[in-house]
């Protein structure tokens, strides 16, 4: 199996302006080197907004079509989350768009109570693991990072854990610390892509998009400015580390029961 090329797109977001955000990311995507996976931040079309009803799109909407276009152009998977309406419910939905137009999705499980996200959106109930070039990838969204049981890699179900976020500047230490911890405890690569800038409500975002290997060693880190970085995840490192340090063989077995809300 080959190595995996992952592109982290850290950008400021235009508040409630999906067309402007798509145009910004489109320019960045078209300038990327060859890559396998393109990672956009949480709610990349609007910023982190609780105004679900007027901003929501549908699966047959413009942004889903745009993501397919970008995936086709670059022959790479494109992932990011946006506000989605389905059957009268609103979701902070992460889309995993493949070049052939097929896709998977993950609805954010842990909704950020302090911003009222749990009142505006419906939580997801299922974790997602997808395959890309022989790599198993588990994508999650922002506040999910604070809940290690939800990401627990027992038995070993994935090779890469990816968090997309709108993580505030004043809690950047938690973001940096927990990304590294999730890599070490799950014996997997961990990638985090956050936005930068300040939104219309005055909330500042630090960025700090980063990637860590299975030992928690930093592979890349971008701080406060817009940045586009493509990194290569080593299959050799993955296999050798798990062979030499098989911590997962001593992990506690458990079953996670998720209540419907």
N, C-alpha and C positions, 0 to 999 in steps of 0.2 A: 504494500500500500504506500501511496505517495505522501509527501508532506502536504500541509494545508495552508494556503495563502488567505489571510483574513485582512480586510481593509476596514479601519476604524475611522468613521467620519464624525468629527467633533465640530459642531457649528452653533452659531447663534440662530435663533428662530424668530421669524416674523410673527407677531401675536395675531392669532386667528386669521392668518392669510395663507391658505393652503397652496394657492397658485405660486405665490412668491417663494415659499419654502421648497416646493417641488423644483422650481427653476434654479434655486441656489444649489440644491443637492444634485440636480441633473448636470450642472456645469462641473461639479466636483467629481461625480461618477465618471463622466466622459474623459477626465484627465487621469484616471487611475492607471497604474501599470496592470499587467495581467493578474487576475485574482480569482479566487474561488467563491468568496463570500464577502458581501458588502453589508456593513452593519451601521444602521442609522439610529438616532436616539429615540427615546420615548416620546410619543405624541409629536412626531417630527413635522406634522403638517400644521399644527396649531399652537404649540407650546402646551404646558401642563394646565389645562383648563377644566373647570367644573361645569361649563356651559355646554352640556352634552347635546341637548336637543337641537339647537341651531347649528351646531358644528358637525354633527354625526354624518358619516357617509355609510354607504352600503357596499356589499361585496361586489356589486356590479357598477360601482362608482368610479370616479376619475382617478383617485389615487391608486386603487388596485390595478387599474389598467396601466397607469404610469409605471408602477413597480414591475409589471410584466414587461413593458417596453424596455426599461433599464436592464432587467435580467437578460432579455434577449440580446440587447446590444452588446453587453459585456460577457455574455455566456457565463454568468455567475448568479448565485442565489443572492437576492436582496431581502434584507429583513429590517423591520422597524415597526413601531406601534402607532396606531391612530385611533380616533374615536369612531366606534362602529355601532350602528343600530341593527338589531335583528329581533324580530318577533316582539317588538315593543320594549325591548331591553337595550340598555346602552352598555358597551364594553370598552375597556382600554385593551384593545386587541393587537397582539403582535402577529404580524403576517410573515410567513416564510415562503417567498415567491421564487419558484424555479424558472429557468429559462424556457421550459416548454409550456409554461402557463399553469401547470399544476401547483397547488399550494397547500400549506398546512397553517394552522393558527393556534395561538395560545392566548387565552383570556387571563389577564393579570389576576392572580389569586388574592394577594394581599393588597388591599386598597388603603391608601394613606388617610387614616381617620382624621388626623389633625388638619387636613385641608378640605375635609368633607367629601373625599373621593368615594367613601363607602355609601354616601347618600345619593351620589349622582350616577354611580355605575354598579353593575351586577358583577360579583366576583366569579372567576373561573373555578372549575372543580377538578380539572385534570391537568397533570403535568404533560409536557410535550418533549419527546425525544425524536429527532429526525436524523437521517443519514445523508452524508455528503462525501463522496469519493472514499468511502470506506470508514469515515469518521462518524461517530455518534455524537450528536450535539444537543444540548439541553438549553433552550433559550428561556430567559425569565425577564421580569420587568421591575426595576427600581426597588420599591419597598420590599419585594420578595427577598432581597439580599439580607435583610435582618432576621430571616427565619430559616435557620440551617436545616431543620428537619425536612422542609419542603424540597431542599436541594440534595438531601442525603443520597450518596451514590452507593447504596447497598441493596442488592448486589450491584456490581459494577455495570451500570446501565449506559453510561456516556463517557466520552473522552474529553469533551470541551463543554464548559459551562459559560454561558454568555448572558450578561445583564445589560439591558439598555435602560437609560435613566434620565430623569430630570432631578438630579440630586443637588440640594442647595449648598452653597459655598460654606455656610456656617457649620455644616456637619461633614465637611470634607474628610476629616480624620477618620470618621466611621466608614466612609466609602472606601478609602484606601486600605484600612485595616481589614475590613470584612472581605473585600475581593481577594486579598492575599490568603486569608484564613480559609475561604471556600476552596481555593486551589489546593492547599495543603491537606485539609481534612478529607477532601473527596478524591485525592490522588488523580487530579484532572487539570488540564489547562483552564484558567479562568480569565475571561475577557470582559471588560466593562467599558461601555461607551456612554458618555454623559454629554449634555449640551453646555454651552457657555453663554455669557451675556446676562442681561437683566430683563425680566418679562414686564408686562404692563402693570403688574401688581407690585413691582419693586423688588421681586425676589431675584437674588443674584445666584448664578451657577458657576462653579469653579472649573468645570471640565474634568480634569484628572482622568481622562480616558486612559486605560492601561491594560496590560496583559501580563499574566504570570504563568510560569511553568509549574510542573507538579510539585516542585520543592518550594514554591513561593518566591522564586527569583524573578525579578522584574525584567520583562522583555521589551516593553516600551511604556512611556508615560508622557502624556501631553498635559500641560497645566491650563492656563487661563485663556489662551487664544484659540481661534479656529485652527484646526489642524486635520490633516488627512494622512494616515499612516497605514502602510501595508506591511504586515509581519508574516513570517513563515513559522508555522508550528511543526516541530520535528516529530515524525513518527518514531524515529529511533529513540529519542528521549522518552517518549511515552512508554514504549515497550520495555526499554532497559530499566527505567525507574520502577515500573510496576513489578518487574521480575526481581530486582535487587531489594526492593522495599515493599513487600506485599502486605502493607498494613490492612488492606481491605479484607484479607482472609480472617482477621481477628475482630472485625466489626460486629456489632450486635445486630441480629436479624430482627426486623419489626415490620408491621403492616400499618400503613397510615390510613386512617379512616377520615374521609372528607365529608363534612355535613353539607347538604344542599341548603342554600339560603334563598 
